[in-house]
C-alpha cells in the first residue's frame, strides 16, 4: 500500500475515533506536516494554552511536548489530556527542577519569578507568573521595578532585557534547536536572497536576533507573513513552521535559516501514535491537584494580561 493510501486510512480512522471520543486535537506549529493537518487547532504554545482553556472537550489530544500537555491539563482539569508519545519531552524544560528553583529563590530574596511556559508544571507552581515568547516583554513590563528571576530560557530573558532596557537574573537554560542556529546562517541566506526579510525566534542567541529584521514568536511570524510586503522570508526557528507558512501564504517564499533546526521531540508524534492514543486513551498527562492550583495561578496571571 502506498504511503498516501496508508495516511488516508490513518486519517479516516483518526477522524472517526475523534468523533466517537468527542476529542479535540491541538497541534503545535513545529509538528510534522501531516499531524498539523489533522489538528482542530494549530498554533504556538500561547494560542494552544488559550484553546485548551476554551474547548471544554472531554478529551484533548495534544500533539506537542510534555510541558504543553501539562499546561492543557492545568487549564482543562476536567478533560482527559493525551500526549501521543509519552517520550516527547523538552530539553529546556528539563534544565530546571523545583529544588533548583527553590534554592535560587533563597539566594535572591524578594525576587519575583517569571517562568517561561517551556517548563514543568511543578516549576510553574513555584513561580509568580508565566510567559510565552509572544508575551514575555509585556509580562516583564507588568512587574514594574521588582527584582526578577527569569527562568529557564536565558536567551529569551536576555532578549526581553534588551527590549525594555532592564536587568534580570537569568537562569542558564536554553533550547538546543534554537541555539544551533547561527548568525552566519542568516547572513548566508541574505546573500542568496537579496531583499529577503529575516524573522528570528527570541530563543535564538543574541547575535542571531541582532542580524534578524524581526524577532517574533511562531504565532508572530505567521501574523507577520500575512501582511508583509516582502516576497521572501528567511525563517530562524524550528522548520516545522514552514509547512503552515507556505500553506497560508501561497504567493510567498519561505527559506529556513538552516535545515538543521529540527526539534527531535516535536517530530516524535506521528499519525499512527495519534490513532493509538485515541484507541487506548493513553498516554495520559495529568497534574496533581496541589501543583495544578498553584501553577494555574501563574498561568492565569499571564492570560489575564
KESELUM-330569 format. One record per residue (C-alpha): residue number from 1; residue in three letters; x, y, z. Coordinates in steps of 0.001 Angstrom, whole numbers, plus 500000, padded with zeros to 6 digits. Example, Ala and Ser with C-alpha at 12.3 -4.5 7.8 and 13.67 -1.06 7.14 Angstrom:
BEGIN
+-----+------+--------+--------+--------+
! seq ! type !   east !  north !     up !
+-----+------+--------+--------+--------+
!   1 !  ala ! 512300 ! 495500 ! 507800 !
!   2 !  ser ! 513670 ! 498940 ! 507140 !
+-----+------+--------+--------+--------+
***
This chain:
BEGIN
+-----+------+--------+--------+--------+
! seq ! type !   east !  north !     up !
+-----+------+--------+--------+--------+
!   1 !  unk ! 500000 ! 500000 ! 500000 !
!   2 !  unk ! 501370 ! 503420 ! 499094 !
!   3 !  unk ! 502335 ! 505973 ! 501761 !
!   4 !  unk ! 499434 ! 508212 ! 500610 !
!   5 !  unk ! 496863 ! 505438 ! 500952 !
!   6 !  unk ! 498217 ! 504440 ! 504367 !
!   7 !  unk ! 497936 ! 508064 ! 505511 !
!   8 !  unk ! 494395 ! 508367 ! 504102 !
!   9 !  unk ! 493311 ! 505297 ! 506029 !
!  10 !  unk ! 495009 ! 506524 ! 509227 !
!  11 !  unk ! 493381 ! 509944 ! 508898 !
!  12 !  unk ! 489931 ! 508396 ! 508286 !
!  13 !  unk ! 490343 ! 506230 ! 511405 !
!  14 !  unk ! 491576 ! 509179 ! 513485 !
!  15 !  unk ! 488600 ! 511325 ! 512420 !
!  16 !  unk ! 486146 ! 508509 ! 513143 !
!  17 !  unk ! 487565 ! 507857 ! 516610 !
!  18 !  unk ! 487929 ! 511569 ! 517352 !
!  19 !  unk ! 484199 ! 511963 ! 516832 !
!  20 !  unk ! 483391 ! 508905 ! 518923 !
!  21 !  unk ! 485564 ! 510140 ! 521820 !
!  22 !  unk ! 484387 ! 513763 ! 521408 !
!  23 !  unk ! 488074 ! 514651 ! 521279 !
!  24 !  unk ! 489808 ! 517818 ! 520157 !
!  25 !  unk ! 493267 ! 517651 ! 518561 !
!  26 !  unk ! 495677 ! 520512 ! 519336 !
!  27 !  unk ! 498882 ! 520615 ! 517273 !
!  28 !  unk ! 501933 ! 522819 ! 517707 !
!  29 !  unk ! 503457 ! 524732 ! 514769 !
!  30 !  unk ! 506594 ! 522536 ! 514990 !
!  31 !  unk ! 504775 ! 519218 ! 514498 !
!  32 !  unk ! 505084 ! 517118 ! 511341 !
!  33 !  unk ! 503044 ! 518497 ! 508418 !
!  34 !  unk ! 500549 ! 515601 ! 508392 !
!  35 !  unk ! 499980 ! 515957 ! 512151 !
!  36 !  unk ! 499359 ! 519706 ! 511811 !
!  37 !  unk ! 496866 ! 518938 ! 509042 !
!  38 !  unk ! 494651 ! 516795 ! 511318 !
!  39 !  unk ! 494676 ! 519370 ! 514146 !
!  40 !  unk ! 491435 ! 521137 ! 515043 !
!  41 !  unk ! 493670 ! 523983 ! 516182 !
!  42 !  unk ! 497292 ! 524614 ! 515232 !
!  43 !  unk ! 499303 ! 527280 ! 516995 !
!  44 !  unk ! 502139 ! 528324 ! 519260 !
!  45 !  unk ! 502102 ! 527427 ! 522945 !
!  46 !  unk ! 500154 ! 530585 ! 523877 !
!  47 !  unk ! 497445 ! 530000 ! 521223 !
!  48 !  unk ! 497146 ! 526381 ! 522283 !
!  49 !  unk ! 497052 ! 527232 ! 526024 !
!  50 !  unk ! 494138 ! 529554 ! 525311 !
!  51 !  unk ! 492402 ! 526929 ! 523183 !
!  52 !  unk ! 492881 ! 524315 ! 525911 !
!  53 !  unk ! 491136 ! 526645 ! 528351 !
!  54 !  unk ! 488271 ! 527305 ! 525926 !
!  55 !  unk ! 487457 ! 523976 ! 524305 !
!  56 !  unk ! 485735 ! 522149 ! 527203 !
!  57 !  unk ! 486239 ! 518851 ! 525359 !
!  58 !  unk ! 486150 ! 515586 ! 527340 !
!  59 !  unk ! 489361 ! 514514 ! 525560 !
!  60 !  unk ! 492268 ! 516682 ! 524375 !
!  61 !  unk ! 494891 ! 515047 ! 522162 !
!  62 !  unk ! 497932 ! 517296 ! 522485 !
!  63 !  unk ! 500400 ! 516998 ! 519618 !
!  64 !  unk ! 503324 ! 518836 ! 521135 !
!  65 !  unk ! 505725 ! 518173 ! 524003 !
!  66 !  unk ! 505143 ! 517169 ! 527621 !
!  67 !  unk ! 505101 ! 520618 ! 529249 !
!  68 !  unk ! 502415 ! 521758 ! 526773 !
!  69 !  unk ! 500187 ! 518791 ! 527581 !
!  70 !  unk ! 500677 ! 519620 ! 531281 !
!  71 !  unk ! 499576 ! 523225 ! 530625 !
!  72 !  unk ! 496460 ! 521877 ! 528871 !
!  73 !  unk ! 495777 ! 519673 ! 531899 !
!  74 !  unk ! 496223 ! 522666 ! 534263 !
!  75 !  unk ! 493767 ! 524772 ! 532247 !
!  76 !  unk ! 491288 ! 521958 ! 531494 !
!  77 !  unk ! 491268 ! 519810 ! 534647 !
!  78 !  unk ! 488028 ! 518051 ! 533644 !
!  79 !  unk ! 489471 ! 516887 ! 530318 !
!  80 !  unk ! 491494 ! 513751 ! 529743 !
!  81 !  unk ! 494726 ! 515026 ! 528137 !
!  82 !  unk ! 496554 ! 512581 ! 525886 !
!  83 !  unk ! 500139 ! 513038 ! 524641 !
!  84 !  unk ! 500524 ! 510570 ! 521735 !
!  85 !  unk ! 504223 ! 509976 ! 522567 !
!  86 !  unk ! 504988 ! 509917 ! 526291 !
!  87 !  unk ! 508686 ! 510435 ! 525490 !
!  88 !  unk ! 508070 ! 513752 ! 523738 !
!  89 !  unk ! 509890 ! 515965 ! 526230 !
!  90 !  unk ! 511691 ! 519311 ! 526090 !
!  91 !  unk ! 515410 ! 519562 ! 526925 !
!  92 !  unk ! 514969 ! 523191 ! 528043 !
!  93 !  unk ! 512149 ! 522251 ! 530432 !
!  94 !  unk ! 514473 ! 519581 ! 531893 !
!  95 !  unk ! 517138 ! 522220 ! 532646 !
!  96 !  unk ! 515327 ! 523384 ! 535785 !
!  97 !  unk ! 513886 ! 521455 ! 538729 !
!  98 !  unk ! 511698 ! 522613 ! 541609 !
!  99 !  unk ! 514571 ! 522017 ! 544050 !
! 100 !  unk ! 516942 ! 524160 ! 541981 !
! 101 !  unk ! 514380 ! 526956 ! 541697 !
! 102 !  unk ! 513655 ! 526983 ! 545457 !
! 103 !  unk ! 517400 ! 527146 ! 546180 !
! 104 !  unk ! 517901 ! 530011 ! 543708 !
! 105 !  unk ! 514956 ! 531970 ! 545154 !
! 106 !  unk ! 516651 ! 531823 ! 548577 !
! 107 !  unk ! 519759 ! 533415 ! 547052 !
! 108 !  unk ! 517741 ! 536375 ! 545681 !
! 109 !  unk ! 515335 ! 537291 ! 548482 !
! 110 !  unk ! 512266 ! 539200 ! 547313 !
! 111 !  unk ! 512780 ! 538399 ! 543625 !
! 112 !  unk ! 509652 ! 537534 ! 541673 !
! 113 !  unk ! 509835 ! 534581 ! 539304 !
! 114 !  unk ! 508778 ! 534963 ! 535678 !
! 115 !  unk ! 508522 ! 531456 ! 534255 !
! 116 !  unk ! 508579 ! 530760 ! 530525 !
! 117 !  unk ! 505886 ! 528164 ! 529789 !
! 118 !  unk ! 508576 ! 525790 ! 528480 !
! 119 !  unk ! 508960 ! 524349 ! 531982 !
! 120 !  unk ! 507456 ! 521573 ! 534138 !
! 121 !  unk ! 504140 ! 522203 ! 535946 !
! 122 !  unk ! 505843 ! 521853 ! 539359 !
! 123 !  unk ! 508239 ! 524693 ! 538415 !
! 124 !  unk ! 505314 ! 526878 ! 537281 !
! 125 !  unk ! 503752 ! 526209 ! 540696 !
! 126 !  unk ! 506808 ! 527815 ! 542364 !
! 127 !  unk ! 506634 ! 530881 ! 540071 !
! 128 !  unk ! 504800 ! 534199 ! 540295 !
! 129 !  unk ! 503690 ! 534450 ! 536676 !
! 130 !  unk ! 504176 ! 532573 ! 533396 !
! 131 !  unk ! 505016 ! 533987 ! 529983 !
! 132 !  unk ! 505423 ! 532748 ! 526421 !
! 133 !  unk ! 507819 ! 534017 ! 523753 !
! 134 !  unk ! 504875 ! 536013 ! 522365 !
! 135 !  unk ! 504120 ! 537947 ! 525560 !
! 136 !  unk ! 507360 ! 537840 ! 527609 !
! 137 !  unk ! 508063 ! 541559 ! 527095 !
! 138 !  unk ! 504560 ! 542556 ! 528266 !
! 139 !  unk ! 504676 ! 540204 ! 531253 !
! 140 !  unk ! 508023 ! 541592 ! 532458 !
! 141 !  unk ! 506832 ! 545171 ! 531901 !
! 142 !  unk ! 503821 ! 544423 ! 534117 !
! 143 !  unk ! 506172 ! 543591 ! 537010 !
! 144 !  unk ! 507286 ! 547216 ! 537459 !
! 145 !  unk ! 510691 ! 547681 ! 539099 !
! 146 !  unk ! 510692 ! 544422 ! 541079 !
! 147 !  unk ! 513768 ! 542207 ! 541046 !
! 148 !  unk ! 513042 ! 539415 ! 538592 !
! 149 !  unk ! 514381 ! 535904 ! 538235 !
! 150 !  unk ! 513599 ! 534792 ! 534665 !
! 151 !  unk ! 513504 ! 531022 ! 534084 !
! 152 !  unk ! 514505 ! 528806 ! 532313 !
! 153 !  unk ! 515499 ! 530363 ! 528948 !
! 154 !  unk ! 518465 ! 532726 ! 529233 !
! 155 !  unk ! 518187 ! 533858 ! 525594 !
! 156 !  unk ! 514519 ! 534813 ! 525750 !
! 157 !  unk ! 515331 ! 536554 ! 529050 !
! 158 !  unk ! 518256 ! 538420 ! 527521 !
! 159 !  unk ! 516126 ! 539493 ! 524559 !
! 160 !  unk ! 513493 ! 540907 ! 526957 !
! 161 !  unk ! 516242 ! 542774 ! 528890 !
! 162 !  unk ! 517423 ! 544348 ! 525615 !
! 163 !  unk ! 513926 ! 545426 ! 524545 !
! 164 !  unk ! 512880 ! 547009 ! 527827 !
! 165 !  unk ! 516379 ! 548039 ! 528955 !
! 166 !  unk ! 516451 ! 546488 ! 532383 !
! 167 !  unk ! 518394 ! 543740 ! 534130 !
! 168 !  unk ! 517029 ! 540436 ! 535352 !
! 169 !  unk ! 518547 ! 537370 ! 536982 !
! 170 !  unk ! 518645 ! 534783 ! 534189 !
! 171 !  unk ! 518554 ! 531012 ! 534597 !
! 172 !  unk ! 521169 ! 529362 ! 532317 !
! 173 !  unk ! 518699 ! 527220 ! 530307 !
! 174 !  unk ! 518310 ! 527216 ! 526518 !
! 175 !  unk ! 516671 ! 525421 ! 523598 !
! 176 !  unk ! 519250 ! 523214 ! 521809 !
! 177 !  unk ! 517378 ! 523554 ! 518489 !
! 178 !  unk ! 517405 ! 527368 ! 518529 !
! 179 !  unk ! 520941 ! 527627 ! 519902 !
! 180 !  unk ! 522094 ! 525637 ! 516851 !
! 181 !  unk ! 521028 ! 528464 ! 514502 !
! 182 !  unk ! 523976 ! 530765 ! 513744 !
! 183 !  unk ! 524118 ! 534433 ! 512714 !
! 184 !  unk ! 526152 ! 533314 ! 509689 !
! 185 !  unk ! 523175 ! 531167 ! 508555 !
! 186 !  unk ! 521041 ! 534303 ! 508202 !
! 187 !  unk ! 523893 ! 536298 ! 506602 !
! 188 !  unk ! 524451 ! 533497 ! 504042 !
! 189 !  unk ! 520731 ! 533257 ! 503200 !
! 190 !  unk ! 520507 ! 537048 ! 502780 !
! 191 !  unk ! 523328 ! 536861 ! 500210 !
! 192 !  unk ! 521425 ! 534147 ! 498318 !
! 193 !  unk ! 518096 ! 536020 ! 498575 !
! 194 !  unk ! 518664 ! 539771 ! 498249 !
! 195 !  unk ! 515764 ! 541766 ! 499673 !
! 196 !  unk ! 514562 ! 538892 ! 501882 !
! 197 !  unk ! 513370 ! 539697 ! 505403 !
! 198 !  unk ! 514795 ! 537560 ! 508236 !
! 199 !  unk ! 512490 ! 536521 ! 511100 !
! 200 !  unk ! 514099 ! 535013 ! 514217 !
! 201 !  unk ! 512611 ! 533441 ! 517327 !
! 202 !  unk ! 513674 ! 535070 ! 520634 !
! 203 !  unk ! 515013 ! 531683 ! 521852 !
! 204 !  unk ! 517884 ! 532235 ! 519379 !
! 205 !  unk ! 521280 ! 533555 ! 520538 !
! 206 !  unk ! 521661 ! 537375 ! 520769 !
! 207 !  unk ! 523980 ! 537510 ! 517738 !
! 208 !  unk ! 521202 ! 535828 ! 515678 !
! 209 !  unk ! 518409 ! 538164 ! 516822 !
! 210 !  unk ! 520824 ! 541060 ! 516155 !
! 211 !  unk ! 521089 ! 540234 ! 512417 !
! 212 !  unk ! 517353 ! 539429 ! 512042 !
! 213 !  unk ! 514909 ! 542058 ! 510793 !
! 214 !  unk ! 512141 ! 540951 ! 513164 !
! 215 !  unk ! 512209 ! 538915 ! 516386 !
! 216 !  unk ! 508914 ! 537053 ! 516748 !
! 217 !  unk ! 507232 ! 534042 ! 518344 !
! 218 !  unk ! 505943 ! 531412 ! 515896 !
! 219 !  unk ! 502464 ! 532968 ! 516163 !
! 220 !  unk ! 504042 ! 536369 ! 515497 !
! 221 !  unk ! 505828 ! 535016 ! 512410 !
! 222 !  unk ! 502558 ! 533698 ! 510986 !
! 223 !  unk ! 500807 ! 537039 ! 511527 !
! 224 !  unk ! 503778 ! 538970 ! 510099 !
! 225 !  unk ! 503917 ! 536772 ! 506972 !
! 226 !  unk ! 500248 ! 537531 ! 506124 !
! 227 !  unk ! 500799 ! 541288 ! 505974 !
! 228 !  unk ! 504491 ! 541530 ! 504986 !
! 229 !  unk ! 505426 ! 543398 ! 501802 !
! 230 !  unk ! 508423 ! 541087 ! 501377 !
! 231 !  unk ! 508029 ! 538150 ! 498984 !
! 232 !  unk ! 510876 ! 536139 ! 500518 !
! 233 !  unk ! 511316 ! 535483 ! 504237 !
! 234 !  unk ! 514197 ! 533731 ! 505990 !
! 235 !  unk ! 512888 ! 531810 ! 508987 !
! 236 !  unk ! 515150 ! 531271 ! 512003 !
! 237 !  unk ! 513199 ! 528801 ! 514130 !
! 238 !  unk ! 512241 ! 525103 ! 514073 !
! 239 !  unk ! 511479 ! 524188 ! 510463 !
! 240 !  unk ! 508058 ! 522637 ! 511228 !
! 241 !  unk ! 506529 ! 526108 ! 510925 !
! 242 !  unk ! 507455 ! 526320 ! 507218 !
! 243 !  unk ! 504575 ! 523964 ! 506364 !
! 244 !  unk ! 501983 ! 526359 ! 507768 !
! 245 !  unk ! 503713 ! 529486 ! 506445 !
! 246 !  unk ! 503689 ! 528069 ! 502895 !
! 247 !  unk ! 500134 ! 526750 ! 503207 !
! 248 !  unk ! 498740 ! 530104 ! 504396 !
! 249 !  unk ! 500828 ! 532336 ! 502077 !
! 250 !  unk ! 500960 ! 530575 ! 498688 !
! 251 !  unk ! 502381 ! 533611 ! 496849 !
! 252 !  unk ! 505413 ! 533987 ! 499135 !
! 253 !  unk ! 508683 ! 532096 ! 499548 !
! 254 !  unk ! 509946 ! 530895 ! 502935 !
! 255 !  unk ! 513530 ! 529764 ! 503392 !
! 256 !  unk ! 514826 ! 528095 ! 506556 !
! 257 !  unk ! 517875 ! 529869 ! 508017 !
! 258 !  unk ! 519233 ! 526332 ! 508367 !
! 259 !  unk ! 517684 ! 522962 ! 507540 !
! 260 !  unk ! 519284 ! 521617 ! 510736 !
! 261 !  unk ! 516824 ! 523454 ! 513032 !
! 262 !  unk ! 514786 ! 520354 ! 513840 !
! 263 !  unk ! 513409 ! 519529 ! 517297 !
! 264 !  unk ! 513577 ! 515725 ! 517531 !
! 265 !  unk ! 510963 ! 515682 ! 520312 !
! 266 !  unk ! 508426 ! 517630 ! 518248 !
! 267 !  unk ! 508827 ! 515068 ! 515460 !
! 268 !  unk ! 508150 ! 512032 ! 517675 !
! 269 !  unk ! 504382 ! 512238 ! 517228 !
! 270 !  unk ! 503079 ! 510503 ! 514108 !
! 271 !  unk ! 499601 ! 509763 ! 512727 !
! 272 !  unk ! 499980 ! 506170 ! 513958 !
! 273 !  unk ! 500633 ! 507398 ! 517503 !
! 274 !  unk ! 497667 ! 509803 ! 517402 !
! 275 !  unk ! 495411 ! 506917 ! 516346 !
! 276 !  unk ! 496825 ! 504626 ! 519049 !
! 277 !  unk ! 496285 ! 507316 ! 521706 !
! 278 !  unk ! 492623 ! 507611 ! 520687 !
! 279 !  unk ! 492202 ! 503816 ! 520633 !
! 280 !  unk ! 493828 ! 503169 ! 524015 !
! 281 !  unk ! 493006 ! 506541 ! 525655 !
! 282 !  unk ! 496604 ! 506818 ! 526803 !
! 283 !  unk ! 499362 ! 508005 ! 527458 !
! 284 !  unk ! 497575 ! 510435 ! 529762 !
! 285 !  unk ! 499202 ! 513580 ! 531152 !
! 286 !  unk ! 497758 ! 514907 ! 534384 !
! 287 !  unk ! 498962 ! 517320 ! 537044 !
! 288 !  unk ! 498417 ! 516619 ! 540786 !
! 289 !  unk ! 495735 ! 518899 ! 542296 !
! 290 !  unk ! 498035 ! 520799 ! 544691 !
! 291 !  unk ! 500573 ! 521538 ! 541926 !
! 292 !  unk ! 497786 ! 522330 ! 539465 !
! 293 !  unk ! 496199 ! 525011 ! 541659 !
! 294 !  unk ! 499481 ! 526852 ! 542214 !
! 295 !  unk ! 500589 ! 526518 ! 538585 !
! 296 !  unk ! 497118 ! 527630 ! 537477 !
! 297 !  unk ! 497561 ! 530876 ! 539380 !
! 298 !  unk ! 500813 ! 531663 ! 537483 !
! 299 !  unk ! 499271 ! 530746 ! 534106 !
! 300 !  unk ! 496053 ! 532698 ! 534792 !
! 301 !  unk ! 498009 ! 535843 ! 535709 !
! 302 !  unk ! 499623 ! 535605 ! 532276 !
! 303 !  unk ! 496316 ! 535006 ! 530462 !
! 304 !  unk ! 494739 ! 537956 ! 532349 !
! 305 !  unk ! 497334 ! 540296 ! 530800 !
+-----+------+--------+--------+--------+
***
